Amino acid sequence: MDARTQKSEMTRAAIVGAALDLVAAEGLEALTLQAVADRLGLSKSGVFSRAGSREALQKAVIDEYGRRFVAEVFAPAMQKPKGLARLEDIAQRWIARTRDVETHAGCIYMAGAFELDDRDGPLRDHLHAEIIRWRAALRRTVQQAIDTGELRADTDPAEVASELNGVVMTLLHDARFLRDPNAAAHAAASWRRLVKSHQA
């Protein structure tokens, strides 16, 4: 990679990072090329030349958020054996990330879902696909814990995935809106009860 290409990619990464910060604070619909340009001291055309249209940048933000989420929550858990240990690691990492990151910066998956739930179009489709992909991976992990015999055979993987998502949504609501300092502890306790109710 030559120096010019490397600089261009670094600039694009900075653009996406600044856009992600803006979206986390103000929402996907608040994102404009000009707002990102102002944050970075670039021209609007400079942002466009590296990131494309507003919609392309919005999609890039969703992709980058997903990449960070997977890197911090899902990928490390893959080092655990298939089964309850892996599922437990995902849940604990998700709760910890929500406590340490999303409580302060906001969750683009959850906020974006509420923002776009009644709007059809490519951006909604893109976010929908990302969340469905993550949910499918979570269901597979639950199924593996059933296959190992650690969770009961009648456990519904989709139900467990939905309930865990609900635990995290409640954590985010209570930590950000209610400013409850015990929100993460309550989420961890809820997860423990959820697992216990399905254990073989």
TORLO-778846 format. One record per atom (N, C-alpha, C, O): x, y, z. Coordinates in steps of 0.05 Angstrom, whole numbers, plus 5000, padded with zeros to 4 digits. Layout:
<pts>
XYZ ...
</pts>
This chain:
<pts>
501749765000 500050005000 501850255000 503550285017 501350434981 503050664979 502050875000 499950845011 503751075004 503251275026 500651425020 499151485039 500051484995 497651634988 495151474995 493251585006 495251214987 492951044993 492551005023 490251015033 494750975037 494550945066 493451185079 491751165097 494251425070 493151675081 490151695076 488651785093 489351625051 486551635044 484851455061 482751525070 485851215067 484451025083 484251115112 482251075126 486451235122 486451345149 484451575151 483051595171 484251735130 482351955131 479551845130 477751955144 479051645114 476351525113 475651405141 473351425150 477551275154 477051165180 476351385200 474651345217 477751615198 477151835215 474351945210 472852025228 473551955184 470952045177 468751865188 466851965200 469151605185 467151415195 467051435226 464851415238 469351465239 469451485268 467951735278 466451715297 468451955264 467052205272 464052185267 462452275283 463352055245 460552015239 459151835259 456851875267 460651625268 459551445288 459051595314 456951555327 460951765322 460551925347 458152105344 456552135363 457752225321 455552405317 452852255318 450952345330 452752025305 450351855305 449651765333 447351765341 451751685348 451251585375 450051805392 448351745410 450752055387 449752275403 447152375393 445452465409 446652375367 444352515355 442552355338 440352445331 443352105330 441751935314 442551925285 443952105275 441751715271 442551675243 441551895225 442951985207 439051995230 437952205213 439352475216 439052645199 440752505238 442152765243 444852775228 446052985226 445652545217 448252535204 448152675177 446452615160 449952865173 450352995147 453353005141 454953005159 453953025115 456753045107 458053305118 460353305126 456453515119 457453775129 458153755158 460153865167 456453625174 456953605203 459453455208 461053525226 459953245193 462453085196 464853255187 466953255200 464553395165 466653565155 467453775176 469853825180 465453895188 465954095209 467453985232 469254115244 466853735240 468153605263 471153555257 472753575275 471653495232 474453415225 476053635212 478453605206 474753865207 476154085193 476754025164 478754115153 474953865152 475153805123 472953955108 471154065120 473253945081 471054055065 468953835061 469453595064 466553925055 464353735050 465053555027 464453315027 466253665006 467053514983 469253304990 469353094979 470953385009 473053195018 471852955032 472752735028 469752995048 468352775060 466952605039 467152355040 465652735020 464152584999 466052414983 465452194976 468452524976 470252374959 471352124972 472151934959 471252114999 472351885013 470151705024 470551465028 467851815030 465651655043 463251615025 461551445030 462951785004 460651754987 458351924997 458752125011 455951844989 453551994996 452951975026 454251825041 450952135035 450152125063 449151845070 449851745092 447651715052 446651445058 448951245060 448951075077 450851275042 453251095043 454751135070 455750935081 454951375079 456251425105 454651315128 455751205147 451951345127 450251225148 450650925149 450850805170 450750795126 451150505125 453950435135 454250235149 455950595129 458650545138 458750565169 460250425182 457250745180 457050775209 455850525222 456950425242 453750425210 452450175220 454449945219 454649785237 455949935196 457849715193 460149735213 460949535225 461049985218 463250015237 462349955266 463849845281 459950045272 458849975299 458649675302 459449565323 457649545281 457549245282 460249115285 460548925299 462249225270 464949115272 466049135300 467148945311 465649365313 466649405340 465149225360 466349115378 462549205356 460849035373 461748745372 462248625393 462148645348 463048365345 465748325356 466348125369 467548515352 470348495361 470448485392 472148355403 468648635405 468748645434 466948445448 467548365471 464848355435 462948185448 463047895438 463347705453 462947865412 462547605400 465147455395 465547225402 467047585381 469547455373 471147335397 471947105395 471447485419 472947365441 471647125453 472946935462 468947115452 467446895464 467846635447 467446415457 468646665422 469146435405 471546265415 471846045406 473146385433 475346235444 474346035466 475845855474 471946075475 470745895495 469645645481 468945655458 469445425496 468245185484 465345235477 463945395489 464445095456 461545125448 459845035472 460444835485 457745185476 455945115498 455445345517 455645575509 454845285542 454045485560 456345685567 455845915571 458845585566 461045765572 461245985551 461746215558 460845915526 460946115505 458546305507 458946555504 456146205512 453846365515 454146555538 453446795537 455146455560 455546615584 457546845579 457147065587 459646785564 461646985558 460547205540 461047435545 458847125521 457547325504 455847515521 455947755518 454247395538 452347545555 453847735573 453147975575 455947635586 457447805604 458948035590 459048255600 459947975566 461348175551 459348385541 459948625540 457048295533 454948485523 454048665546 453748905541 453548555569 452848715592 455048915599 454549145605 457548825599 459748995606 460149215585 460649445592 459849155559 460149355539 457849565541 458349805539 455449465547 453249655550 453749845574 453150085572 454749725595 455349885619 457550095614 457450325622 459750005600 462150165597 462150345573 463450555573 460650275552 460650425527 457950545521 457750795520 455950375516 453350475507 451950655528 450450835521 452450605554 451250775574 452051065571 450551245577 454451105561 455451375557 455051485529 454451715525 455351305509 455351395481 452751325467 452151445446 451151145478 448751055464 449150815447 451450765439 447050665441 447250425425 445950475398 443550525396 447550465377 446550525350 444650315341 442750375327 445050065349 443149855341 440349915353 438349905338 440249965379 437650005392 436450275384 434050285377 437950485386 436950745379 436150755350 434050875343 437750635333 437150635304 434550475298 433050545281 434150255313 431750095309 429250265316 427250245301 429350415337 427050585344 426750815324 424450885318 428950915315 428951145297 427751065269 426351215256 428350815261 427650735234 425450525233 424750425211 424250455256 422350235256 419950275238 418750085228 419150525233 416750575216 417550705190 415850825177 420050685182 420950805157 422050585139 424150465146 420850535117 421950345098 424150475081 424150715077 425950315072 428050415055 430650265059 430950095077 432650335043 435250195044 436650215071 438050025079 436450445085 437850465110 436650285131 438150155146 434050285132 432650095151 433449805144 433949655162 433349745119 434049475110 436849395119 437449175127 438749585117 441549535123 441749485153 443149295162 440549645170 440649605199 439249355206 440249205223 436949305194 435449055199 437148815194 437248625210 438548805172 440248575164 442548535185 443148305192 443648755194 445848735214 444748615240 446048435252 442448705249 441348605274 440448315271 440848155290 439248245249 438347975244 440847785244 440647565254 443047875232 445447715231 446447655259 447247435265 446547865275 447447835303 445647655319 446547485334 442947695315 441047535330 441347235322 441047055339 441747185296 442146905287 444546775300 444446545307 446746925302 449146825315 448646765344 449646565355 447046925357 446346885385 444646635388 444946475406 442746605370 441046365371 442646115367 442145905380 444546125349 446345885344 447845815369 448245585376 448746025384 450245975408 448445845429 449345665444 445945935431 444045805450 443545515441 443545335458 443245465416 442745195406 445145015413 444744785419 447545125411 449844955418 449844875448 450644655455 448845055465 448544995493 446444785498 446544625517 444444775481 442344565482 443644305473 443144095485 445144315451 446444075440 448343945459 448743705459 449644105475 451543995495 450143885520 451343765537 447543925521 446043825544 446044015568 445043935589 447144255565 447244445588 444644595591 444044685613 443244645569 440644755570 438544545563 439244365547 436144565573 434144365568 433444335539 433744525523 432644105531 432044045503 429644215493 429444275469 427844285511 425544445502 426044745502 424144905499 428544825507 429245115506 428945215477 429845095458 427645445475 427345575449 429545775445 429645985459 431445735427 433745915423 432846205417 434046395426 430746235401 429846505394 428746645418 429046885421 427446495436 426346615460 428646715479 428446935489 430646545482 432946625499 434346865488 435047055502 434746865461 436047095448 434447345452 435547565458 431847325450 430047555453 430147655482 430247895487 430047465501 430147545529 432747675537 432747865553 434947565527 437547695533 437647975521 438648165534 436548015497 436448275485 434748465503 435448695506 432648355514 430948515532 432448595557 432048815567 434048415568 435748485591 437548715585 437848895602 438848705562 440648925555 439249185549 440149395556 436849165536 435349405531 434449545558 434549785560 433649375577 432949485603 435349615617 435149825629 437649475615 440149595626 440649865614 441250055628 440449885587 441050145574 439050355583 439850585588 436550285584 434450475592 434950575621 434950815626 435450385639 435750455667 438350615672 438450785689 440450535658 443050675662 443050955650 443951145662 441850975625 441951235612 439751425620 440251665626 437351325622 435051495628 434551525658 434351755668 434451305672 434051315701 436551385716 436551465739 438851345702 441551395715 441851225740 442851315761 440950975738 441050785760 443850665761 444650525742 445450715782 448150605783 448250305787 450350175783 445950185793 445749895797 444649745773 444149505774 444349895750 443049775727 444649525717 443349325710 447249545715 448849315705 448649075724 448448845715 448649125750 448348905769 445648775767 445448525768 443548935762 440848825758 440748655733 439548445732 442148755712 442148605686 443548335690 442648135680 445748335704 447248085708 445547885724 445547655719 444047995744 442347815760 440047705743 439347475746 438947875726 436847785708 437847565690 436447365685 440247595679 441347395662 441747135677 441246915666 442747145701 443146905717 440546755721 440446505719 438446905727 435846775730 434846655704 433646435704 435346795682 434446695656 435846425650 434546235641 438446415654 439946175648 438945945666 438545725657 438646005692 437845795711 435145675703 434645445707 433345845693 430645745685 430745555662 428845405657 432945555647 433145375623 435245155627 435544985609 436745155649 438844955652 437644675655 435544645666 439144485644 438244205645 438544105674 437943875680 
</pts>
